Amino acid sequence: MKKEELNAKLWNIANKLRGRMDANEFKKYILGFIFFKYISTNLENYYREEEFSLADLDQEVKEDVIDQLGYFINPNHFYSKIIENIKNKKNIDNLNILLSDTFKEIENSTSEKSRDDFSGLFDELDLNDKKLGDTQLEINQLIAKIMLELEYFEISRENNDFLGDSYEYLISKFASDAGKKGGEFYTPIEVGKTIAKIVATSKKAKEANVIYDPTCGSGSLLIRAYNEIKNIVKNESNNLKKEIPTIIQGQELNHTTYNLARMNMILHGFNYGKFKIKQGDTLKNDKFKQNKKFDIIVANPPFGTKWDPKEKDYQIDDRFAIFDALAPTSRAEFAFIQHMLYHLSEDGIMATVLPHGILFRGGAEEKIRRQIIENYNWFDAIISLPSNLFFGAGIPAIIAVFKKCRENNKSILFIDASKEFEKVKNKNKLRDQDILKIVDTYKNKKEIEKYSRNVNINEIKKNDFNLNISRYIDNFEEETYRPIEEIKRDIFEAEQKEIELKKELQELEKRILEEILQ
């Protein structure tokens, strides 16, 4: 089955089965069952490869499985075994109880090394939720339908990129349906690709210690950045199996999304030792404070998030202590920037999505912006994106790129990519050529009329550290006027079309009336 066919079929299943649940609620069930099928099938395949007998599983075999995969599932609880029971109408009355017990069994089977990556992973799958059905019978019937629909999807470690992409496709579709809430857990694919390709231009990328995202959502941005760097290394070495030393680390506030991110990592083939996703409020409780510095940082922090700088003594927090101001209570964007800059290594790169307002707003934000430019010179590039790219947010955004050791430290590159996109239904979308143009312009610091410019720091100082792109790139296009005769002709044709349509409507009304009177 081709990827497009798989994507469409999975989405049709989700739509068909979700019943009275909205997309944002149902996603945890369909995605959770895809994940369960994946890890169950992987374990079955591992038994076959190692020639383990299911009838003779001793403690040594179990420990080997947990050491290699990070978890264990009783063979009687394999996805395939449960499907067999459903078809034979065996234990179906207690299907939700059996699955809940199986999910707990998986979480509790882990080793000390893999415990954090599986602990509470199925917490969001409440298989007694009344939105699944009014009675236990209805709930179990729906669960059985979901599992039967997913039965014939081929899942294995060999095609995990294929399946992982489909998993991401579903996440993006759920994000689209969820509107503004969707933007909280998913960065649009094209924006993620752009950020991934930008950070991959760093000299440090191929040997980066960590790719880190402090507001990682479903983990898509982390995975894209990792895969972009991995592909570069593979192509340069002519070794398709070559691995990179980089590990993935991220933190996510929302518990449901935190579980989605961990599932997403495993579905993309990341072994439990290759990633570390933590749950919690990044600003209040930095779960990676001890890890200190990261070579690559990517992020799409939430816009307009409120925080309380007085809640704890942030002034003596290492992340904020070097600055003269803290982000305002109503807008935490600069708090996230300060947090990320603290974690950025000296020769690392950081690319983050931000609202335009951080470029020019006054008060505390102006003080922080001034310090980043005047004291530290860490702004490397500012890229203006088209409006209406993000789920539930029509406002335009930017990608801000930061480096502590910059190759060209006397200027900041401004790129205005806001007018280069295609419209797809009610959203705007970056095309491949738009992404490549942004990345090529950034990488080579190109200057293109009405598109990009390297602006000297002194000019920025003269503008009181205001980074609004329109101050530095004149992208005004003169309006072209159509001949009056051409406009008159178009109006006449439209009026004639209207007359024709009215006649057709009258004829239709006449026929309908005649049929009623017969």
TIMI-146008 format. One record per residue (C-alpha): residue number from 0; residue in three letters; x, y, z. Coordinates in Angstrom, 2 decimals, padded with zeros to 5 digits. Layout:
REM residues N
  nr rest      c1      c2      c3
 NUM  ALA       X       Y       Z
...
This chain:
REM residues 518
  nr rest      c1      c2      c3
   0  MET  000.00  000.00  000.00
   1  LYS  001.36  003.43 -000.97
   2  LYS  001.88  006.03  001.74
   3  GLU -000.89  008.27  000.39
   4  GLU -003.33  005.34  000.39
   5  LEU -002.36  004.38  003.93
   6  ASN -002.79  007.98  005.12
   7  ALA -006.23  008.29  003.52
   8  LYS -007.39  004.92  004.89
   9  LEU -006.23  005.71  008.42
  10  TRP -008.00  009.08  008.36
  11  ASN -011.19  007.46  007.02
  12  ILE -011.06  004.94  009.86
  13  ALA -010.65  007.73  012.39
  14  ASN -013.58  009.69  010.94
  15  LYS -015.81  006.62  010.70
  16  LEU -015.23  005.43  014.24
  17  ARG -014.98  008.56  016.34
  18  GLY -018.77  008.92  016.70
  19  ARG -019.66  011.66  019.15
  20  MET -016.05  012.52  019.98
  21  ASP -014.43  015.49  018.33
  22  ALA -011.14  014.96  016.48
  23  ASN -008.99  016.34  019.29
  24  GLU -010.45  013.84  021.77
  25  PHE -010.46  010.79  019.51
  26  LYS -006.85  011.18  018.38
  27  LYS -005.48  009.61  021.57
  28  TYR -007.48  006.43  020.92
  29  ILE -006.71  005.82  017.26
  30  LEU -003.06  006.86  017.70
  31  GLY -002.78  004.80  020.88
  32  PHE -004.05  001.64  019.17
  33  ILE -001.72  002.17  016.20
  34  PHE  001.13  002.42  018.69
  35  PHE  000.02 -000.72  020.56
  36  LYS -000.16 -002.66  017.29
  37  TYR  003.31 -001.40  016.37
  38  ILE  005.09 -002.44  019.58
  39  SER  003.20 -005.73  019.72
  40  THR  004.06 -006.63  016.12
  41  ASN  007.68 -005.61  016.67
  42  LEU  007.91 -007.92  019.65
  43  GLU  006.42 -010.83  017.67
  44  ASN  008.88 -010.19  014.85
  45  TYR  011.75 -010.06  017.34
  46  TYR  010.75 -013.50  018.70
  47  ARG  010.81 -014.92  015.18
  48  GLU  014.17 -013.35  014.31
  49  GLU  015.75 -014.68  017.51
  50  GLU  013.91 -018.00  017.11
  51  PHE  012.36 -017.80  020.58
  52  SER  009.54 -020.20  021.26
  53  LEU  006.39 -018.54  022.61
  54  ALA  005.66 -021.70  024.57
  55  ASP  008.97 -021.55  026.40
  56  LEU  009.56 -017.99  027.57
  57  ASP  011.79 -018.11  030.62
  58  GLN  013.07 -015.17  032.68
  59  GLU  016.30 -014.98  030.70
  60  VAL  014.41 -014.52  027.40
  61  LYS  012.15 -011.92  029.00
  62  GLU  015.17 -009.96  030.27
  63  ASP  016.78 -010.13  026.83
  64  VAL  013.61 -008.72  025.22
  65  ILE  013.40 -005.88  027.73
  66  ASP  017.09 -005.09  027.28
  67  GLN  016.72 -004.89  023.48
  68  LEU  013.27 -003.29  023.12
  69  GLY  012.70 -001.70  026.51
  70  TYR  009.39 -003.50  027.24
  71  PHE  007.66 -006.89  027.36
  72  ILE  004.17 -008.13  026.40
  73  ASN  002.65 -011.43  027.45
  74  PRO  002.09 -013.42  024.20
  75  ASN -001.54 -013.96  025.22
  76  HIS -001.93 -010.18  025.02
  77  PHE -000.33 -009.63  021.62
  78  TYR -002.41 -007.53  019.24
  79  SER -002.74 -010.54  016.94
  80  LYS -003.94 -012.75  019.80
  81  ILE -006.58 -010.22  020.86
  82  ILE -007.75 -009.95  017.24
  83  GLU -008.08 -013.74  017.16
  84  ASN -010.22 -013.60  020.32
  85  ILE -012.41 -010.85  018.83
  86  LYS -013.05 -012.90  015.70
  87  ASN -013.88 -015.94  017.82
  88  LYS -016.05 -013.75  020.09
  89  LYS -013.91 -014.83  023.04
  90  ASN -013.60 -012.49  026.08
  91  ILE -015.04 -009.61  024.05
  92  ASP -017.32 -008.59  026.96
  93  ASN -014.22 -007.64  028.97
  94  LEU -012.11 -006.34  026.10
  95  ASN -011.62 -002.89  027.62
  96  ILE -010.51 -004.43  030.94
  97  LEU -008.11 -006.84  029.20
  98  LEU -006.53 -004.00  027.19
  99  SER -006.24 -001.70  030.22
 100  ASP -004.45 -004.50  032.09
 101  THR -002.21 -005.12  029.05
 102  PHE -001.23 -001.45  028.83
 103  LYS -000.32 -001.42  032.53
 104  GLU  001.63 -004.64  032.05
 105  ILE  003.70 -002.99  029.28
 106  GLU  004.40  000.10  031.39
 107  ASN  005.44 -002.01  034.39
 108  SER  007.63 -004.42  032.39
 109  THR  010.39 -001.92  031.63
 110  SER  013.96 -001.78  032.86
 111  GLU  015.49  001.08  034.79
 112  LYS  016.90  002.46  031.51
 113  SER  013.60  002.45  029.62
 114  ARG  011.19  003.19  032.49
 115  ASP  010.93  006.94  031.85
 116  ASP  010.06  006.38  028.20
 117  PHE  007.16  003.99  028.90
 118  SER  005.87  005.08  032.30
 119  GLY  002.25  006.30  032.06
 120  LEU  002.38  006.03  028.26
 121  PHE -001.20  004.74  027.99
 122  ASP -002.67  006.93  030.75
 123  GLU -004.81  008.93  028.33
 124  LEU -006.54  005.85  026.90
 125  ASP -009.53  005.72  029.24
 126  LEU -011.29  002.61  027.94
 127  ASN -014.27  003.25  030.22
 128  ASP -014.97  006.71  028.79
 129  LYS -018.70  007.12  028.18
 130  LYS -017.94  009.00  024.97
 131  LEU -016.85  005.66  023.53
 132  GLY -020.30  004.23  024.31
 133  ASP -023.10  004.36  026.87
 134  THR -022.61  000.78  028.00
 135  GLN -019.63 -001.52  028.39
 136  LEU -020.97 -003.55  025.46
 137  GLU -020.99 -000.48  023.18
 138  ILE -017.51  000.53  024.36
 139  ASN -016.12 -002.93  023.62
 140  GLN -017.83 -003.06  020.24
 141  LEU -016.16  000.22  019.24
 142  ILE -012.75 -000.94  020.51
 143  ALA -013.14 -004.18  018.55
 144  LYS -014.00 -002.20  015.40
 145  ILE -010.90 -000.01  015.78
 146  MET -008.63 -003.01  016.24
 147  LEU -010.17 -004.94  013.34
 148  GLU -009.83 -001.94  011.03
 149  LEU -006.14 -001.66  011.89
 150  GLU -005.48 -005.40  011.60
 151  TYR -004.34 -005.42  007.98
 152  PHE -001.88 -002.54  008.13
 153  GLU  001.62 -003.89  007.69
 154  ILE  003.75 -002.82  010.63
 155  SER  007.38 -003.69  011.24
 156  ARG  010.71 -002.18  012.21
 157  GLU  011.67 -002.18  008.53
 158  ASN  008.88  000.22  007.57
 159  ASN  008.80  002.37  010.69
 160  ASP  009.62  005.56  008.74
 161  PHE  006.66  004.79  006.50
 162  LEU  004.37  004.18  009.47
 163  GLY  005.88  007.07  011.43
 164  ASP  005.07  009.44  008.56
 165  SER  001.49  008.18  008.51
 166  TYR  001.28  008.66  012.27
 167  GLU  002.46  012.24  011.75
 168  TYR -000.06  012.67  008.95
 169  LEU -002.84  011.72  011.37
 170  ILE -001.49  014.11  014.00
 171  SER -001.48  016.93  011.41
 172  LYS -005.06  016.12  010.37
 173  PHE -006.22  016.08  013.97
 174  ALA -004.38  019.38  014.52
 175  SER -006.12  020.89  011.51
 176  ASP -009.54  019.77  012.77
 177  ALA -008.76  021.00  016.28
 178  GLY -008.00  024.53  015.00
 179  LYS -006.23  026.70  017.56
 180  LYS -005.77  023.80  019.99
 181  GLY -004.03  021.88  017.19
 182  GLY -001.33  024.52  017.03
 183  GLU -000.44  023.68  020.61
 184  PHE  000.87  020.24  019.71
 185  TYR  001.85  020.36  016.04
 186  THR  004.09  022.51  013.83
 187  PRO  003.01  022.48  010.15
 188  ILE  005.17  020.16  008.05
 189  GLU  006.56  022.89  005.77
 190  VAL  007.60  025.11  008.70
 191  GLY  009.21  022.10  010.38
 192  LYS  011.12  021.26  007.19
 193  THR  012.40  024.83  006.93
 194  ILE  013.67  024.87  010.51
 195  ALA  015.23  021.41  010.11
 196  LYS  017.11  022.43  006.98
 197  ILE  018.31  025.68  008.59
 198  VAL  019.81  023.98  011.66
 199  ALA  021.35  021.31  009.42
 200  THR  023.52  024.03  007.79
 201  SER  025.46  024.38  011.04
 202  LYS  029.03  023.07  011.00
 203  LYS  028.26  021.40  014.31
 204  ALA  025.19  019.56  013.02
 205  LYS  026.85  016.32  011.90
 206  GLU  028.41  015.73  015.31
 207  ALA  025.80  017.44  017.50
 208  ASN  025.43  016.03  021.00
 209  VAL  021.72  016.79  021.38
 210  ILE  018.77  018.18  019.45
 211  TYR  016.57  019.88  022.05
 212  ASP  013.06  021.36  021.99
 213  PRO  011.75  022.96  025.22
 214  THR  008.12  022.96  023.99
 215  CYS  008.23  019.82  021.88
 216  GLY  004.51  019.13  021.31
 217  SER  004.16  015.81  019.47
 218  GLY  007.92  015.75  018.74
 219  SER  007.61  016.32  014.98
 220  LEU  010.11  019.19  014.91
 221  LEU  012.72  017.14  016.75
 222  ILE  012.27  014.18  014.39
 223  ARG  012.51  016.37  011.27
 224  ALA  015.72  018.01  012.47
 225  TYR  017.27  014.65  013.36
 226  ASN  016.32  013.06  010.01
 227  GLU  017.57  016.05  008.02
 228  ILE  021.01  015.80  009.64
 229  LYS  021.03  012.01  009.37
 230  ASN  020.30  012.18  005.62
 231  ILE  023.16  014.64  005.08
 232  VAL  025.57  012.32  006.91
 233  LYS  024.35  009.28  004.94
 234  ASN  024.70  011.05  001.58
 235  GLU  028.17  012.35  002.37
 236  SER  029.42  008.97  003.59
 237  ASN  027.61  006.90  000.92
 238  ASN  026.55  004.68  003.81
 239  LEU  022.77  004.39  004.09
 240  LYS  023.06  002.62  007.45
 241  LYS  025.39  005.16  009.04
 242  GLU  024.04  006.50  012.33
 243  ILE  024.74  009.86  013.96
 244  PRO  025.71  010.28  017.63
 245  THR  022.94  012.79  018.31
 246  ILE  020.19  012.08  020.82
 247  ILE  016.82  013.80  021.08
 248  GLN  015.62  015.63  024.18
 249  GLY  012.43  017.58  024.72
 250  GLN  009.99  018.82  027.32
 251  GLU  006.21  019.18  026.97
 252  LEU  003.67  020.69  029.34
 253  ASN  000.49  018.91  028.21
 254  HIS  000.32  015.32  029.44
 255  THR -001.64  013.95  026.46
 256  THR  000.78  015.56  024.02
 257  TYR  003.76  014.34  026.05
 258  ASN  002.52  010.77  025.56
 259  LEU  001.97  011.42  021.84
 260  ALA  005.57  012.62  021.56
 261  ARG  006.99  009.49  023.20
 262  MET  004.86  007.25  020.98
 263  ASN  005.94  009.27  017.95
 264  MET  009.61  008.71  018.78
 265  ILE  009.21  004.95  019.11
 266  LEU  007.08  004.71  015.95
 267  HIS  009.89  006.47  014.05
 268  GLY  012.32  003.80  015.17
 269  PHE  014.08  005.65  017.99
 270  ASN  015.17  003.12  020.58
 271  TYR  014.57  004.03  024.21
 272  GLY  018.21  005.08  024.67
 273  LYS  018.07  007.48  021.72
 274  PHE  015.51  009.96  023.08
 275  LYS  014.45  011.53  026.34
 276  ILE  011.10  013.36  026.54
 277  LYS  010.11  014.91  029.88
 278  GLN  006.77  016.28  031.06
 279  GLY  006.42  019.59  032.85
 280  ASP  006.42  023.38  032.65
 281  THR  009.72  024.33  031.02
 282  LEU  009.88  027.82  032.54
 283  LYS  008.92  026.77  036.08
 284  ASN  010.73  023.45  036.14
 285  ASP  013.53  022.95  033.63
 286  LYS  013.88  019.15  033.51
 287  PHE  017.16  019.41  031.55
 288  LYS  018.94  021.97  033.71
 289  GLN  021.68  019.53  034.59
 290  ASN  022.36  018.77  030.92
 291  LYS  023.41  022.40  030.44
 292  LYS  024.40  022.93  026.77
 293  PHE  022.90  021.63  023.53
 294  ASP  024.31  021.95  020.00
 295  ILE  020.97  022.22  018.22
 296  ILE  017.77  023.79  019.55
 297  VAL  014.50  023.94  017.64
 298  ALA  011.18  025.20  018.94
 299  ASN  007.72  026.55  018.30
 300  PRO  006.76  027.92  021.72
 301  PRO  003.10  028.88  022.30
 302  PHE  002.25  032.47  021.34
 303  GLY  000.91  034.81  024.00
 304  THR  001.43  032.42  026.90
 305  LYS  001.02  033.98  030.32
 306  TRP  003.55  033.35  033.04
 307  ASP  004.30  034.78  036.48
 308  PRO  007.87  036.11  036.78
 309  LYS  007.21  036.85  040.47
 310  GLU  006.13  033.30  041.24
 311  LYS  009.71  032.32  042.00
 312  ASP  012.99  034.20  042.08
 313  TYR  013.81  034.06  038.38
 314  GLN  016.33  036.89  038.81
 315  ILE  018.83  034.48  040.33
 316  ASP  017.93  031.65  037.93
 317  ASP  020.96  031.05  035.68
 318  ARG  018.73  031.15  032.61
 319  PHE  017.69  034.76  033.23
 320  ALA  020.39  036.20  035.50
 321  ILE  022.50  037.72  032.68
 322  PHE  019.58  039.87  031.47
 323  ASP  018.34  043.18  032.88
 324  ALA  014.68  042.28  032.40
 325  LEU  012.19  039.43  032.41
 326  ALA  009.49  038.87  029.81
 327  PRO  006.14  040.54  030.62
 328  THR  003.47  038.54  032.43
 329  SER  001.13  038.46  029.43
 330  ARG  003.72  037.29  026.88
 331  ALA  006.32  034.64  027.72
 332  GLU  008.05  034.45  024.29
 333  PHE  011.22  036.17  025.49
 334  ALA  011.30  033.95  028.58
 335  PHE  011.48  030.97  026.23
 336  ILE  014.18  032.71  024.18
 337  GLN  016.24  033.36  027.34
 338  HIS  015.76  029.74  028.42
 339  MET  016.94  028.42  025.04
 340  LEU  019.91  030.79  024.82
 341  TYR  021.04  029.55  028.24
 342  HIS  021.05  025.99  026.89
 343  LEU  022.66  026.80  023.52
 344  SER  026.29  025.66  023.23
 345  GLU  028.96  028.14  022.13
 346  ASP  029.15  026.74  018.59
 347  GLY  025.54  025.57  018.38
 348  ILE  022.53  026.84  016.41
 349  MET  019.00  027.66  017.50
 350  ALA  015.95  028.21  015.24
 351  THR  012.56  029.02  016.68
 352  VAL  009.13  030.14  015.49
 353  LEU  008.03  033.40  017.11
 354  PRO  005.35  036.09  016.64
 355  HIS  006.32  039.30  014.83
 356  GLY  005.78  041.31  018.01
 357  ILE  009.06  040.21  019.57
 358  LEU  010.84  042.24  016.88
 359  PHE  009.52  045.65  017.88
 360  ARG  007.53  045.66  021.14
 361  GLY  008.82  048.02  023.84
 362  GLY  009.25  047.79  027.59
 363  ALA  010.95  044.71  029.02
 364  GLU  011.01  043.03  025.63
 365  GLU  012.93  045.92  024.11
 366  LYS  015.52  045.70  026.92
 367  ILE  016.05  041.97  026.35
 368  ARG  016.20  042.40  022.57
 369  ARG  018.74  045.22  022.93
 370  GLN  020.93  043.10  025.19
 371  ILE  020.88  040.10  022.86
 372  ILE  022.07  042.36  020.02
 373  GLU  024.31  044.92  021.76
 374  ASN  025.87  042.84  024.55
 375  TYR  025.97  039.38  023.01
 376  ASN  025.32  039.69  019.26
 377  TRP  023.42  036.39  019.13
 378  PHE  020.74  037.21  016.51
 379  ASP  021.89  035.56  013.27
 380  ALA  018.83  035.82  011.01
 381  ILE  015.17  036.83  011.00
 382  ILE  012.88  035.18  008.46
 383  SER  009.36  036.51  007.89
 384  LEU  006.87  033.75  007.00
 385  PRO  003.54  034.05  005.16
 386  SER  000.45  034.59  007.28
 387  ASN -002.13  031.83  007.84
 388  LEU  000.37  028.94  007.92
 389  PHE -000.46  027.75  011.41
 390  PHE -003.50  025.90  012.73
 391  GLY -006.01  028.26  014.33
 392  ALA -003.71  031.29  014.02
 393  GLY -003.91  033.56  010.98
 394  ILE -001.25  035.94  012.25
 395  PRO  002.13  035.95  010.46
 396  ALA  005.14  034.55  012.27
 397  ILE  008.91  034.56  011.95
 398  ILE  011.73  032.08  012.28
 399  ALA  014.48  033.61  014.41
 400  VAL  017.94  032.03  014.15
 401  PHE  020.49  032.48  016.93
 402  LYS  024.18  031.63  017.20
 403  LYS  026.71  032.51  019.87
 404  CYS  029.75  032.26  017.59
 405  ARG  028.61  033.83  014.33
 406  GLU  030.60  033.69  011.09
 407  ASN  029.35  037.13  010.04
 408  ASN  029.02  039.00  013.32
 409  LYS  028.73  042.54  011.97
 410  SER  025.26  042.15  010.50
 411  ILE  021.95  040.30  010.86
 412  LEU  020.37  038.65  007.83
 413  PHE  016.75  039.63  007.15
 414  ILE  014.64  037.48  004.81
 415  ASP  011.12  038.46  003.79
 416  ALA  009.51  035.24  002.57
 417  SER  006.01  036.43  003.45
 418  LYS  004.79  036.66 -000.16
 419  GLU  006.06  033.34 -001.50
 420  PHE  003.58  030.53 -000.90
 421  GLU  000.61  028.71 -002.37
 422  LYS -002.95  028.79 -001.10
 423  VAL -004.43  025.38 -000.26
 424  LYS -008.11  025.64  000.66
 425  ASN -008.26  028.09  003.57
 426  LYS -004.57  027.85  004.54
 427  ASN -001.32  029.11  003.07
 428  LYS  001.49  026.65  002.47
 429  LEU  005.22  026.93  001.75
 430  ARG  006.14  025.09 -001.44
 431  ASP  009.38  023.11 -001.81
 432  GLN  010.89  025.92 -003.89
 433  ASP  009.97  028.46 -001.19
 434  ILE  011.69  026.37  001.49
 435  LEU  014.82  025.83 -000.62
 436  LYS  015.04  029.54 -001.41
 437  ILE  014.85  030.46  002.29
 438  VAL  017.49  027.88  003.27
 439  ASP  019.85  028.73  000.37
 440  THR  019.55  032.45  001.14
 441  TYR  020.27  031.83  004.81
 442  LYS  023.15  029.42  004.22
 443  ASN  024.95  031.67  001.73
 444  LYS  023.85  034.98  003.29
 445  LYS  022.56  036.09 -000.11
 446  GLU  021.13  039.51 -000.79
 447  ILE  018.13  039.48 -003.13
 448  GLU  016.21  042.64 -004.02
 449  LYS  012.94  042.96 -002.07
 450  TYR  013.65  039.57 -000.44
 451  SER  016.81  039.52  001.70
 452  ARG  019.45  041.83  003.08
 453  ASN  022.41  041.71  005.49
 454  VAL  021.82  044.66  007.80
 455  ASN  024.76  046.15  009.67
 456  ILE  024.42  046.19  013.46
 457  ASN  025.03  049.94  013.47
 458  GLU  021.95  050.52  011.32
 459  ILE  019.93  048.44  013.77
 460  LYS  021.27  050.53  016.67
 461  LYS  020.17  053.70  014.86
 462  ASN  016.68  052.20  014.70
 463  ASP  016.70  051.73  018.49
 464  PHE  017.09  047.94  018.09
 465  ASN  013.75  047.67  016.34
 466  LEU  013.97  044.54  014.15
 467  ASN  010.73  045.00  012.21
 468  ILE  011.55  043.58  008.80
 469  SER  009.77  046.35  006.87
 470  ARG  012.39  048.80  008.20
 471  TYR  015.15  046.97  006.38
 472  ILE  013.56  045.36  003.31
 473  ASP  011.39  047.38  000.96
 474  ASN  009.06  044.85 -000.57
 475  PHE  006.50  047.34 -001.85
 476  GLU  005.15  046.37 -005.26
 477  GLU  003.64  049.01 -007.49
 478  GLU  000.05  048.26 -008.36
 479  THR -000.64  047.38 -011.96
 480  TYR -003.76  048.94 -013.45
 481  ARG -005.98  047.17 -015.96
 482  PRO -007.36  049.08 -018.95
 483  ILE -010.88  050.45 -018.31
 484  GLU -012.25  048.74 -021.42
 485  GLU -011.07  045.35 -020.11
 486  ILE -012.80  045.96 -016.77
 487  LYS -016.03  047.03 -018.55
 488  ARG -015.95  043.85 -020.64
 489  ASP -015.54  041.68 -017.53
 490  ILE -018.49  043.45 -015.85
 491  PHE -020.68  042.98 -018.94
 492  GLU -019.81  039.26 -019.12
 493  ALA -020.58  038.83 -015.42
 494  GLU -023.96  040.58 -015.84
 495  GLN -024.85  038.34 -018.80
 496  LYS -023.91  035.27 -016.77
 497  GLU -026.14  036.50 -013.94
 498  ILE -029.10  036.90 -016.36
 499  GLU -028.58  033.35 -017.64
 500  LEU -028.44  031.91 -014.14
 501  LYS -031.63  033.73 -013.15
 502  LYS -033.41  032.26 -016.19
 503  GLU -032.21  028.75 -015.26
 504  LEU -033.40  029.27 -011.69
 505  GLN -036.83  030.41 -012.85
 506  GLU -037.15  027.36 -015.11
 507  LEU -036.15  025.10 -012.22
 508  GLU -038.69  026.72 -009.88
 509  LYS -041.40  026.33 -012.56
 510  ARG -040.68  022.59 -012.98
 511  ILE -040.66  021.99 -009.22
 512  LEU -044.03  023.79 -008.87
 513  GLU -045.55  021.76 -011.71
 514  GLU -044.42  018.49 -010.08
 515  ILE -045.94  019.53 -006.77
 516  LEU -049.31  020.39 -008.36
 517  GLN -049.53  017.11 -010.32
